[in-house]
Amino acid sequence: MIIVKKITTIGILSILILSVFSIFLPFKNCKAAETNILYVGGIGNANFSKIQEAINASSPGNIVYVYNGKYSENIVINKSISLIGEDRNNTIIDGNGYGDIISISADNANVTGFTIQNSGINKWMDAGIDVESNYTGLYRNFIKNCSNGITLDNSSTTEIINNALFSCGISIWGDTLSQWNSHNINNNFVNNKPIYYFKNIQSISVPSDAGQVILANCSHCLIQNLIIFDSDVGIQLGFSLYNNISSNDITNVSWGSLYLFKSTNNTLYNNTFLNSEHVEIMLNELCTDNTISYNTIINATCPGPGLDLINSNKNIVEKNIFKNNKCSGILLIHSNENIIQENNFTDNCRGIRLKDNSSKNVILKNDFLNNYEGIFIEYSIENEINNNFFTSSGLYILGSSIDQWNSHTIENNSLNGKTIYYYKNRQDNITVPYSAGQVILANCSRFLIQNLTITNVTVGIQLGFSSDNTITSNNIANSYYGICLWDYSNNNTVYRNTLVNNEFGIHPARSLNNSYYDNVFEGNHVNIRGEYTVPTLNQSHLEFFIILLIEVLTLCIVALIFFWKRKKQVKM
């Protein structure tokens, strides 16, 4: 019995010892040493060669362990698994410049210990890791050369700890408070500078060594004297109010320098925003009563503007410099009752664009210099545009209803030292003064527009919902549109005008029975461009068609003679 007990004891000890040592043995030669672990890479024939193959074969709660190597894949994690790399520096997932590298759609998934590189180039869409789930964990990853580093899309309760990012960062995109303030984001770095995430606090000063800042449900905080570069978004505020953002330099960010979401009564003062690849500043969704002043906003790349206001009202934008932004200096979408005053707009594609029912905004005492379009009013009503100064460009209205043309107040604006004349709802035989630098008629008739000299404007003469007017003996040059007859502007007479070096000499659109004759065209890209219109022909066009008709008749006669002779020869 004693011998049996000794043997039994030795056996049990042997099993325990082997069990302990087996924990430390690498299972490179087996597909799964334990049923809940799947292996990728290594030297074993049974291991998976692709990470996605192992994920597809896994079950919720499994671990997918990846040995060192470079894996060129775009991975979708749609199960509650843990994806673990052997060594962060040597376990590499490469997106080859396409899409998201890792997309997480399942709750309770974790990614640990990888180098993640080379996402797609779409600044809106592509990321190193895109999280669209809850209770996700991201630990000890290195992310580089991605349009966006880590994006949280409508996600909550995410842990992001001990990650390093290079030339990209962390961004939050959520509609609810919990999608902003429920995360644990700690000890992460961008370009070797800390990423600071603060939630549910008041009255702190962000440290000056910040490489990126995110405030979620914070108030009365000071973000000052930071130098931020090469990130996704320089500074993000969500559900935050009464914060002061001043004297910061933010450059070369991939998405935007400063993003506010449902944040009110913040002050943005004396910052420099430069070379964003999308938008410099965005106020998105119910951002009200913010003051944006004395900032320099330069070189935002399309499709984004220097300052973008979306569904944001009653903000003050004053005394800023907007320069060389590839789309608009300021873009308003569904944004009302904002005051834009005493700003300088230079060399932008558009100075200010009011779009999609942006109404009751006040645009006052701004300087517009060499913008392609000065102010573009697009499908919006009841805006006030007063006492602005334009050098080239001017105003441009686009609307499909009469109130999008005739509900504005546009007074005391000058263009190239001349007056911009905007008339609305007038039918009383008015002659436009010779001093006009631009003319806009909205719901007007029986006007005489003659003997004007207009140069370097977006639109020289523009009519909307205006009929029975006469446009004659004007000289319009070096403009985009010379004369526009738009939106039910019918029965107008346009004659003896000289249009030189314009993109479009005369542009009728959605207008009928207008008469064009004896106009002189020289060097325009298009002399007359018609769209949904039935104009009478210009004299030069009549001459062309007469010559063409003569040539066609001549060819027909020659062909008839030829066939008559052939027929005669056959009969002989």
Backbone torsions as a table, in degrees:
resi	resn	phi	psi	omega
1	MET	NA	-40.2	179.5
2	ILE	-62.3	-42.4	-180.0
3	ILE	-62.5	-42.4	179.7
4	VAL	-62.2	-43.1	179.2
5	LYS	-62.5	-41.4	179.2
6	LYS	-62.7	-43.9	-179.8
7	ILE	-62.4	-43.8	179.8
8	THR	-61.3	-43.1	179.6
9	THR	-62.9	-46.2	179.6
10	ILE	-60.8	-41.6	179.5
11	GLY	-61.9	-45.1	-179.7
12	ILE	-63.2	-43.9	178.7
13	LEU	-61.7	-41.3	179.6
14	SER	-61.1	-43.2	179.7
15	ILE	-63.3	-42.7	179.2
16	LEU	-62.9	-43.7	-179.7
17	ILE	-62.4	-46.4	178.9
18	LEU	-62.2	-36.8	179.7
19	SER	-64.8	-42.1	179.7
20	VAL	-63.6	-47.6	-179.1
21	PHE	-65.1	-31.3	-176.8
22	SER	-65.7	-23.8	178.6
23	ILE	-62.4	-33.7	-174.0
24	PHE	-93.5	-1.7	-179.0
25	LEU	-85.7	129.1	175.4
26	PRO	-72.4	138.7	-178.0
27	PHE	-101.7	55.3	-177.8
28	LYS	-70.0	-17.6	-175.0
29	ASN	-105.7	17.5	178.7
30	CYS	-139.6	152.4	-178.1
31	LYS	-73.8	-39.8	177.1
32	ALA	-156.9	104.8	178.7
33	ALA	-67.4	-30.7	171.9
34	GLU	-123.6	151.6	-172.1
35	THR	-64.6	-20.8	-178.1
36	ASN	-96.8	8.0	179.4
37	ILE	-121.9	127.8	173.9
38	LEU	-117.0	139.7	-173.1
39	TYR	-112.2	143.8	177.6
40	VAL	-125.1	134.6	-179.3
41	GLY	83.4	-156.1	-176.8
42	GLY	77.4	-166.4	-172.7
43	ILE	-108.9	-3.4	-176.5
44	GLY	-80.7	142.0	179.3
45	ASN	-67.5	-23.7	-176.1
46	ALA	-83.8	-13.5	-178.7
47	ASN	-72.7	153.7	175.4
48	PHE	-72.7	148.6	177.0
49	SER	-96.6	-19.2	180.0
50	LYS	-121.3	140.8	178.7
51	ILE	-64.5	-42.2	-177.5
52	GLN	-63.8	-33.6	177.9
53	GLU	-62.6	-41.5	179.6
54	ALA	-67.8	-39.3	177.6
55	ILE	-62.9	-42.8	179.7
56	ASN	-62.1	-32.3	-178.6
57	ALA	-86.7	-8.4	-174.5
58	SER	-82.2	169.2	174.3
59	SER	-123.9	157.7	177.6
60	PRO	-52.1	134.8	-177.9
61	GLY	93.9	-11.4	179.6
62	ASN	-73.5	161.3	171.2
63	ILE	-109.8	131.1	170.8
64	VAL	-107.3	110.5	-176.1
65	TYR	-102.0	127.5	-173.2
66	VAL	-114.9	121.9	177.3
67	TYR	-78.0	163.5	-178.5
68	ASN	-52.7	144.1	179.5
69	GLY	151.6	173.7	177.6
70	LYS	-107.2	123.3	-177.0
71	TYR	-117.5	111.2	-179.2
72	SER	-88.4	94.3	-173.6
73	GLU	-150.3	158.5	163.9
74	ASN	-114.9	117.3	-165.5
75	ILE	-107.4	137.0	173.3
76	VAL	-115.0	120.6	176.5
77	ILE	-103.9	103.1	-177.8
78	ASN	-115.2	21.3	177.2
79	LYS	-136.9	156.7	-179.4
80	SER	-80.4	80.4	-177.2
81	ILE	-125.2	170.5	171.0
82	SER	-112.4	122.9	177.3
83	LEU	-103.5	117.3	-172.1
84	ILE	-125.9	130.6	175.8
85	GLY	-95.0	147.6	-178.2
86	GLU	-64.3	-44.0	-177.4
87	ASP	-149.0	124.9	-173.9
88	ARG	-56.6	-38.8	-175.3
89	ASN	-77.5	-20.1	-173.6
90	ASN	-120.9	-1.6	174.4
91	THR	-106.4	102.8	-165.9
92	ILE	-116.1	130.0	171.7
93	ILE	-111.7	118.5	-174.0
94	ASP	-113.2	121.4	-179.3
95	GLY	-82.4	-4.3	177.9
96	ASN	54.1	33.2	175.3
97	GLY	74.8	22.8	-176.8
98	TYR	-130.1	121.9	168.4
99	GLY	57.2	-161.8	171.9
100	ASP	-72.9	140.6	177.3
101	ILE	-79.2	-47.1	174.1
102	ILE	-126.0	124.8	175.9
103	SER	-116.5	123.8	-175.9
104	ILE	-112.8	117.2	-179.8
105	SER	-115.5	-7.9	-178.3
106	ALA	-99.8	140.9	173.8
107	ASP	-67.8	157.0	174.6
108	ASN	59.1	40.2	173.4
109	ALA	-108.6	151.0	-178.7
110	ASN	-132.7	146.2	174.5
111	VAL	-131.4	124.7	-173.6
112	THR	-138.5	131.2	163.7
113	GLY	80.8	46.1	179.5
114	PHE	-129.3	154.9	158.7
115	THR	-94.6	126.3	-175.6
116	ILE	-122.1	120.1	-170.1
117	GLN	-144.6	153.6	170.1
118	ASN	67.8	63.8	172.5
119	SER	-76.2	-179.5	170.9
120	GLY	-67.0	174.0	-171.9
121	ILE	-102.3	3.8	-179.7
122	ASN	-75.1	114.3	-176.0
123	LYS	-68.2	-23.8	177.8
124	TRP	-78.5	-34.2	-161.3
125	MET	-115.7	-38.2	-162.4
126	ASP	-94.4	137.7	-176.1
127	ALA	-144.8	162.4	170.2
128	GLY	-66.1	-52.4	174.6
129	ILE	-131.0	122.0	176.3
130	ASP	-109.7	119.4	-177.4
131	VAL	-106.5	119.4	176.5
132	GLU	-124.2	44.8	-174.6
133	SER	-151.1	-178.9	-178.0
134	ASN	-118.5	157.9	177.3
135	TYR	57.6	41.6	179.1
136	THR	-93.9	146.2	176.3
137	GLY	-121.9	130.7	177.3
138	LEU	-126.3	115.7	-172.0
139	TYR	-133.7	136.6	170.0
140	ARG	52.3	41.9	175.1
141	ASN	-102.2	154.0	174.4
142	PHE	-117.4	119.8	-174.7
143	ILE	-120.0	127.7	-177.7
144	LYS	-146.5	159.7	176.1
145	ASN	52.6	47.5	178.1
146	CYS	-124.4	145.2	177.3
147	SER	-59.0	-42.2	171.4
148	ASN	-132.2	143.2	-177.4
149	GLY	-78.6	-76.6	176.9
150	ILE	-122.0	123.5	177.1
151	THR	-116.0	132.7	175.6
152	LEU	-106.3	105.8	-176.7
153	ASP	-101.7	102.8	178.5
154	ASN	52.7	44.5	-178.3
155	SER	-114.6	156.5	176.7
156	SER	-138.3	158.7	174.6
157	THR	55.8	49.9	177.6
158	THR	-98.9	138.8	172.5
159	GLU	-104.6	124.6	176.7
160	ILE	-128.3	104.6	-169.5
161	ILE	-135.6	134.2	172.0
162	ASN	61.8	36.8	175.2
163	ASN	-100.6	150.1	176.3
164	ALA	-119.9	132.3	-178.6
165	LEU	-126.2	143.1	179.4
166	PHE	-126.0	123.2	-179.4
167	SER	58.8	30.1	172.7
168	CYS	-163.2	176.7	-175.4
169	GLY	-152.9	-152.8	179.5
170	ILE	-115.3	134.4	178.7
171	SER	-136.0	144.1	-179.2
172	ILE	-112.9	129.5	176.0
173	TRP	-130.3	98.1	-177.8
174	GLY	-143.8	153.7	-178.0
175	ASP	-97.4	-18.9	-175.8
176	THR	-115.8	160.7	-179.0
177	LEU	-60.2	-41.2	-178.0
178	SER	-65.1	-23.3	177.2
179	GLN	-79.3	-4.2	174.8
180	TRP	-109.9	-42.5	-167.1
181	ASN	-109.4	13.7	-178.5
182	SER	-101.7	1.3	-172.4
183	HIS	-87.9	161.5	169.2
184	ASN	-117.3	98.7	-177.5
185	ILE	-117.7	109.3	-168.3
186	ASN	-147.8	140.6	173.1
187	ASN	59.6	41.5	174.0
188	ASN	-108.1	154.7	-176.2
189	PHE	-134.0	144.2	170.8
190	VAL	-123.9	125.5	-177.6
191	ASN	52.0	40.5	179.3
192	ASN	65.1	18.5	175.4
193	LYS	-119.3	147.3	-174.6
194	PRO	-67.1	144.0	168.2
195	ILE	-95.6	118.9	-178.7
196	TYR	-101.2	121.2	175.5
197	TYR	-117.5	117.5	178.2
198	PHE	-118.0	139.5	178.2
199	LYS	-137.7	140.3	170.9
200	ASN	58.6	39.0	179.6
201	ILE	-129.3	168.2	179.7
202	GLN	-133.5	150.3	165.0
203	SER	58.2	49.6	172.4
204	ILE	-115.4	157.7	172.1
205	SER	-107.0	127.1	-179.3
206	VAL	-70.5	131.7	179.2
207	PRO	-56.7	148.2	-172.7
208	SER	-74.2	-10.4	-179.2
209	ASP	-90.5	10.7	-174.5
210	ALA	-61.8	136.7	170.9
211	GLY	-97.9	-17.0	175.9
212	GLN	-165.3	150.0	-177.6
213	VAL	-133.8	133.7	174.0
214	ILE	-129.9	122.2	174.2
215	LEU	-111.4	128.2	178.5
216	ALA	-125.2	113.5	-180.0
217	ASN	59.1	49.4	-179.4
218	CYS	-119.6	155.4	179.4
219	SER	-144.6	155.3	175.5
220	HIS	55.4	36.6	177.3
221	CYS	-97.8	154.7	179.8
222	LEU	-114.3	120.6	175.1
223	ILE	-116.5	104.4	-166.5
224	GLN	-144.0	143.6	171.7
225	ASN	59.6	35.2	176.5
226	LEU	-93.1	150.7	170.8
227	ILE	-118.2	109.2	-175.4
228	ILE	-121.5	136.2	-177.6
229	PHE	-153.3	155.8	171.7
230	ASP	52.5	50.6	175.9
231	SER	-124.7	-177.5	172.7
232	ASP	-75.4	-62.5	177.5
233	VAL	-127.9	128.8	-177.5
234	GLY	-65.8	-56.0	-178.9
235	ILE	-133.2	131.2	177.0
236	GLN	-122.9	134.5	173.4
237	LEU	-125.2	128.7	174.0
238	GLY	-129.3	127.4	178.7
239	PHE	55.8	42.1	-175.1
240	SER	-126.0	147.0	-174.1
241	LEU	-145.1	155.7	177.9
242	TYR	57.5	39.5	175.1
243	ASN	-100.8	153.5	-179.5
244	ASN	-114.0	118.8	179.6
245	ILE	-117.6	106.5	-170.7
246	SER	-145.1	146.9	171.9
247	SER	58.1	38.3	175.7
248	ASN	-103.4	151.3	172.9
249	ASP	-114.4	117.1	-179.2
250	ILE	-124.9	119.9	-173.0
251	THR	-135.9	151.1	169.2
252	ASN	56.1	40.0	174.9
253	VAL	-88.5	151.7	-171.9
254	SER	-82.4	-31.6	-179.0
255	TRP	-108.3	-57.1	-179.1
256	GLY	-165.8	152.1	-179.5
257	SER	-73.9	-43.0	-174.2
258	LEU	-143.8	127.7	-177.9
259	TYR	-128.4	124.9	175.9
260	LEU	-116.4	133.1	177.4
261	PHE	-129.6	122.1	-179.5
262	LYS	46.2	48.9	-177.9
263	SER	-125.2	134.7	-170.4
264	THR	-129.1	156.7	172.1
265	ASN	58.1	32.6	174.7
266	ASN	-94.1	155.4	179.1
267	THR	-115.5	124.2	175.5
268	LEU	-114.2	110.5	-168.6
269	TYR	-136.2	128.3	168.6
270	ASN	59.6	37.5	174.6
271	ASN	-97.9	159.0	172.9
272	THR	-116.9	121.2	178.8
273	PHE	-117.8	120.6	-168.6
274	LEU	-139.4	132.7	167.6
275	ASN	64.9	36.2	170.3
276	SER	-68.6	142.6	178.5
277	GLU	-84.4	0.7	176.1
278	HIS	-138.7	-77.5	-177.7
279	VAL	-136.0	142.9	179.0
280	GLU	-79.1	-54.3	-179.7
281	ILE	-129.5	133.4	174.0
282	MET	-129.1	129.3	169.2
283	LEU	-110.0	112.4	-170.0
284	ASN	-122.1	124.1	171.6
285	GLU	66.2	99.4	170.4
286	LEU	58.8	35.9	170.7
287	CYS	-89.3	106.2	-173.6
288	THR	-123.1	154.2	172.0
289	ASP	59.1	29.5	171.7
290	ASN	-89.0	151.2	177.8
291	THR	-117.1	124.5	-178.3
292	ILE	-120.4	108.3	-172.6
293	SER	-144.9	147.7	174.4
294	TYR	58.8	29.6	175.9
295	ASN	-96.3	155.8	174.1
296	THR	-113.2	120.9	-170.8
297	ILE	-126.2	109.7	-167.2
298	ILE	-132.8	134.3	162.1
299	ASN	66.2	42.1	167.8
300	ALA	-73.5	138.6	-175.4
301	THR	-94.6	144.6	175.9
302	CYS	-56.7	146.9	13.4
303	PRO	-91.1	6.4	-174.4
304	GLY	-95.7	156.3	178.2
305	PRO	-93.4	-178.9	171.9
306	GLY	-66.9	-47.6	177.5
307	LEU	-131.1	126.6	-177.4
308	ASP	-119.4	119.1	176.0
309	LEU	-111.0	117.5	-179.1
310	ILE	-121.2	118.5	-178.4
311	ASN	49.7	43.3	-177.4
312	SER	-129.2	130.4	-168.9
313	ASN	-125.1	156.7	169.4
314	LYS	59.7	34.7	173.2
315	ASN	-94.4	156.2	176.8
316	ILE	-112.9	125.1	178.8
317	VAL	-122.4	107.8	-172.8
318	GLU	-144.0	143.5	171.2
319	LYS	59.5	37.0	174.4
320	ASN	-101.7	163.2	173.7
321	ILE	-111.6	121.9	175.0
322	PHE	-114.5	117.2	-173.2
323	LYS	-139.2	133.2	170.3
324	ASN	57.7	33.6	172.9
325	ASN	-83.2	132.0	-166.1
326	LYS	-72.4	-21.2	172.3
327	CYS	-109.5	-102.6	-179.1
328	SER	-108.9	151.2	167.2
329	GLY	-64.5	-52.0	176.1
330	ILE	-129.4	132.5	175.0
331	LEU	-121.1	126.0	174.9
332	LEU	-113.0	127.9	176.9
333	ILE	-126.2	119.5	-178.1
334	HIS	51.7	39.9	-176.6
335	SER	-123.1	133.2	-168.9
336	ASN	-128.7	154.5	170.5
337	GLU	58.3	31.5	172.9
338	ASN	-89.0	151.4	177.0
339	ILE	-111.4	121.7	179.5
340	ILE	-120.9	108.2	-171.5
341	GLN	-143.7	144.0	172.1
342	GLU	58.7	35.4	173.9
343	ASN	-97.4	161.9	175.5
344	ASN	-114.6	126.3	179.0
345	PHE	-118.3	116.6	-175.6
346	THR	-133.5	127.4	171.3
347	ASP	59.6	31.4	171.5
348	ASN	-91.4	160.4	172.3
349	CYS	-60.8	-51.0	171.8
350	ARG	-128.1	144.2	173.8
351	GLY	-72.0	-64.3	179.2
352	ILE	-132.3	135.4	175.8
353	ARG	-123.2	121.0	175.6
354	LEU	-102.7	118.1	-168.3
355	LYS	-130.5	142.4	167.2
356	ASP	55.1	70.2	174.9
357	ASN	62.7	40.7	168.7
358	SER	-89.3	110.5	-165.8
359	SER	-129.6	157.2	174.6
360	LYS	59.1	30.4	172.5
361	ASN	-86.8	150.4	178.6
362	VAL	-112.8	120.7	-179.9
363	ILE	-117.6	110.8	-163.4
364	LEU	-138.5	129.8	169.5
365	LYS	57.6	40.8	175.5
366	ASN	-98.2	154.3	175.8
367	ASP	-107.9	128.0	179.3
368	PHE	-119.2	117.7	-175.8
369	LEU	-125.5	115.9	171.4
370	ASN	58.2	38.0	170.0
371	ASN	-89.4	150.4	178.6
372	TYR	-62.7	-44.7	169.3
373	GLU	-128.0	137.0	-179.9
374	GLY	-77.4	-70.0	175.8
375	ILE	-127.0	125.0	-179.6
376	PHE	-112.3	113.4	179.4
377	ILE	-101.5	112.8	-170.1
378	GLU	-123.6	108.7	176.3
379	TYR	53.3	47.8	-178.8
380	SER	-136.4	160.2	-174.9
381	ILE	-133.4	158.2	166.6
382	GLU	57.5	42.0	174.1
383	ASN	-96.2	149.6	177.3
384	GLU	-107.7	122.6	-178.5
385	ILE	-128.6	100.7	-170.6
386	ASN	-134.4	143.2	170.0
387	ASN	58.6	37.9	175.1
388	ASN	-99.6	155.5	-177.1
389	PHE	-120.8	125.0	-177.9
390	PHE	-118.0	132.6	164.8
391	THR	-113.2	108.6	-168.5
392	SER	66.1	170.3	178.7
393	SER	75.2	-97.9	-175.8
394	GLY	97.6	-152.7	-176.9
395	LEU	-105.0	155.9	-179.1
396	TYR	-151.0	123.4	-177.6
397	ILE	-113.4	135.4	173.0
398	LEU	-132.3	121.9	-179.5
399	GLY	-156.9	152.3	179.9
400	SER	-107.1	-7.4	177.2
401	SER	-124.7	156.6	-172.8
402	ILE	-64.3	-33.0	-179.0
403	ASP	-71.5	-19.1	174.4
404	GLN	-76.4	-6.5	175.5
405	TRP	-109.1	-42.9	-166.0
406	ASN	-108.7	11.9	-178.2
407	SER	-100.6	-1.7	-176.1
408	HIS	-85.0	159.1	167.9
409	THR	-111.3	112.6	-176.6
410	ILE	-129.1	106.7	-172.4
411	GLU	-141.3	147.8	169.9
412	ASN	57.3	37.9	174.6
413	ASN	-102.7	146.1	-179.5
414	SER	-123.9	149.6	-179.6
415	LEU	-136.1	119.3	-178.2
416	ASN	52.5	39.9	178.3
417	GLY	79.0	3.0	179.1
418	LYS	-116.9	168.6	-175.3
419	THR	-86.1	138.1	168.6
420	ILE	-87.3	119.3	-179.8
421	TYR	-102.1	118.3	175.8
422	TYR	-117.3	117.6	178.5
423	TYR	-115.1	141.5	176.8
424	LYS	-139.0	139.6	172.4
425	ASN	58.8	42.5	-179.9
426	ARG	-120.1	136.2	179.0
427	GLN	-140.0	51.2	-169.8
428	ASP	-134.1	43.5	170.1
429	ASN	54.4	54.1	179.6
430	ILE	-92.2	138.9	170.3
431	THR	-101.8	123.4	-178.6
432	VAL	-68.8	133.0	-178.8
433	PRO	-58.2	149.6	-179.1
434	TYR	-66.2	-17.1	-176.5
435	SER	-81.8	5.8	-175.7
436	ALA	-66.5	133.3	171.1
437	GLY	-97.2	-16.3	176.2
438	GLN	-164.7	147.9	-179.0
439	VAL	-131.3	131.2	174.8
440	ILE	-129.5	123.0	175.1
441	LEU	-110.3	127.2	178.9
442	ALA	-124.0	111.7	-178.3
443	ASN	58.3	51.3	-178.2
444	CYS	-125.0	155.7	175.5
445	SER	-147.7	162.3	177.5
446	ARG	61.6	34.6	173.7
447	PHE	-91.2	150.7	170.7
448	LEU	-115.9	117.4	178.1
449	ILE	-115.4	105.2	-173.3
450	GLN	-146.0	155.7	173.2
451	ASN	58.9	32.6	176.4
452	LEU	-94.8	148.0	171.3
453	THR	-117.4	113.8	-174.1
454	ILE	-127.8	129.4	-179.9
455	THR	-139.4	153.6	172.1
456	ASN	54.5	56.7	177.4
457	VAL	-129.8	165.6	172.8
458	THR	-71.3	-50.4	176.1
459	VAL	-134.6	123.1	179.1
460	GLY	-69.2	-57.5	179.7
461	ILE	-129.7	125.8	-176.7
462	GLN	-131.1	130.2	178.0
463	LEU	-119.7	134.3	172.6
464	GLY	-133.5	126.6	-177.5
465	PHE	54.0	39.4	-176.2
466	SER	-128.9	129.1	-172.8
467	SER	-132.0	161.5	174.3
468	ASP	61.3	38.7	175.7
469	ASN	-107.2	160.5	179.4
470	THR	-119.7	127.5	179.0
471	ILE	-122.8	111.7	-171.6
472	THR	-147.9	147.9	170.4
473	SER	59.6	35.4	176.1
474	ASN	-102.1	151.0	175.6
475	ASN	-114.5	114.6	-178.1
476	ILE	-125.5	124.7	-173.2
477	ALA	-140.4	154.1	170.9
478	ASN	55.3	42.2	-178.6
479	SER	-125.6	169.8	176.8
480	TYR	-77.8	-58.2	172.4
481	TYR	-109.7	130.6	172.5
482	GLY	-76.4	-64.7	-179.5
483	ILE	-129.4	127.8	178.2
484	CYS	-118.1	127.5	172.4
485	LEU	-115.7	102.4	-168.5
486	TRP	-122.4	150.2	166.3
487	ASP	54.1	79.1	174.7
488	TYR	61.5	36.5	171.0
489	SER	-95.6	96.9	-168.4
490	ASN	-113.8	157.4	170.9
491	ASN	59.0	31.9	174.0
492	ASN	-90.8	154.9	179.1
493	THR	-116.1	123.3	-177.5
494	VAL	-124.0	108.2	-175.6
495	TYR	-148.0	154.6	176.3
496	ARG	54.6	34.4	172.1
497	ASN	-95.7	152.1	176.4
498	THR	-112.6	120.9	-177.0
499	LEU	-123.2	116.2	-169.8
500	VAL	-129.2	129.8	171.8
501	ASN	57.0	38.0	172.8
502	ASN	-100.4	158.6	173.6
503	GLU	-65.6	-47.8	175.0
504	PHE	-128.7	124.6	178.8
505	GLY	-68.9	-62.4	177.1
506	ILE	-126.4	132.2	-177.0
507	HIS	-130.3	94.5	171.5
508	PRO	-86.8	141.8	178.8
509	ALA	-147.4	127.9	179.2
510	ARG	54.7	38.9	-177.9
511	SER	-136.8	149.6	-170.5
512	LEU	-125.8	151.8	166.4
513	ASN	59.5	34.0	172.6
514	ASN	-87.7	150.9	-175.9
515	SER	-114.5	127.6	179.1
516	TYR	-126.2	122.6	176.4
517	TYR	-156.7	158.1	179.2
518	ASP	54.5	27.7	174.0
519	ASN	-87.6	149.6	-179.8
520	VAL	-109.0	125.7	179.5
521	PHE	-117.0	136.6	178.5
522	GLU	-151.1	121.0	172.7
523	GLY	72.1	14.1	175.9
524	ASN	-80.7	148.7	175.3
525	HIS	-65.7	-44.1	173.5
526	VAL	-133.3	128.7	-179.1
527	ASN	-74.6	-56.2	176.0
528	ILE	-130.0	124.8	178.1
529	ARG	-116.5	119.2	-177.5
530	GLY	-108.0	141.9	177.1
531	GLU	-143.5	118.0	-177.5
532	TYR	51.0	50.1	-172.3
533	THR	-141.8	151.8	176.9
534	VAL	-125.5	78.5	-179.0
535	PRO	-86.2	158.1	166.1
536	THR	-78.2	157.6	-171.0
537	LEU	-80.9	144.4	172.1
538	ASN	-70.1	151.7	-175.4
539	GLN	-58.4	-41.2	-179.5
540	SER	-62.9	-34.2	176.3
541	HIS	-67.6	-38.9	177.7
542	LEU	-60.6	-43.9	178.7
543	GLU	-60.6	-41.4	179.3
544	PHE	-61.7	-46.7	-178.1
545	PHE	-68.3	-33.1	177.0
546	ILE	-64.1	-45.3	178.7
547	ILE	-62.8	-43.4	179.6
548	LEU	-62.5	-41.5	179.2
549	LEU	-62.9	-42.1	178.3
550	ILE	-60.7	-43.9	-179.5
551	GLU	-63.8	-41.1	179.5
552	VAL	-64.4	-43.5	179.1
553	LEU	-63.7	-39.2	178.2
554	THR	-61.7	-44.6	178.5
555	LEU	-62.8	-37.7	178.7
556	CYS	-64.8	-42.8	179.6
557	ILE	-63.2	-43.9	179.2
558	VAL	-61.7	-41.8	179.9
559	ALA	-64.8	-40.6	178.4
560	LEU	-63.0	-43.9	178.4
561	ILE	-61.4	-42.4	-179.4
562	PHE	-60.5	-50.7	-178.4
563	PHE	-66.5	-32.7	177.2
564	TRP	-64.3	-42.9	179.3
565	LYS	-65.6	-41.7	179.4
566	ARG	-62.6	-41.1	179.8
567	LYS	-64.3	-38.7	179.6
568	LYS	-66.0	-40.5	-180.0
569	GLN	-65.0	-37.0	179.8
570	VAL	-64.6	-41.3	-179.9
571	LYS	-64.9	-35.6	179.2
572	MET	-70.9	NA	NA
